[in-house]
Amino acid sequence: MCSVSCSKLTLLISTCAYNISEVQDAIAKQETSASVPTENIMDKAVTYIKSQTNKQKAFDSIVTKYGDQLSDKQKAGLKKFVR
């Protein structure tokens, strides 16, 4: 009886360990493929706008590419660099 219970317990532990490993792998993949942090986008966007002669075109390009990741306040802040 003990060997049967131990076998079931071993199987249960193995299954749990496999599931934990699977979850950890999924989390790691999400973290590595996560989008660019907003702060980094803002820094790069400001630098890019400042470096371009056509600042409106640069701003429009950023909003097209990253607009869904930026708040209205952040977009307004970037707009201040357009002259």
N, C-alpha and C positions, 0 to 999 in steps of 0.2 A: 504494500500500500504506500509506503514511504517513497519508493522509487517512482511510482506513478505520479504522486503529488510533486516530487522534486522535478520530474520531467516536465510537468505542466508549468511549474513555476519557472523553470529555465526557459521554456518556450515563451512564456509571458514576458519575462525580462528581456529576452532577445527581441521580441516584437516591439516592446516599448523603446528599447535602445535604437532599433532601426527607425522607428517613427521620430524619435528625438533628433537623430542624425539627419533625417530627411527634412525636418523642419529647420534645423540649423543651416543646412545647405540652401534651402529656399530663401531664408533671411539673408544669408551672405550674398546670394545672387542679386537680391533686391537692392542691397546696400551698394554693391559695386556698379549696378546699372541705374542707380538713382539719377534723376536729373541734376543739372548743375545747380548748386545752391544759389538762392536769389541774391545774396550779397555779392557773390562772384559775378553774376550776370550784371548787376548794377555797376560794379567796378569796371568790368570790361566794356559795358555800354557807354559809360561816361568817357572812358579813354578813347573808344572808337569814334564817338561823336566829335570830341575835341580834335581828333586827328584828321577829320574829313573837311574838305572845302564846302561840300554841299551837305550841311548839317541836317536839313530837313529830310533829305533822302536817307541819310544814315539813321536818323530817328525812326523813320517809317520802316526801314529794313529791320531794325531791332524789334519794333512792335509787332511786325509780321511774324518774326521768328520766335520771339519770347513773350509776346503779349499775354498769352494765357497763364504765364507764370508770374506776371507782374501785377501788382495792385494798381488801382487808379492813382493813388498817391505817388507810387514809384514812377508811373508814366508821366505824371505831372512834373515830378522832380527832374526827369530826363529832358522833358520839353524845355526846361529853363536853359539848357545848353544849346538850344537851337536859336540862332539869331538870323 
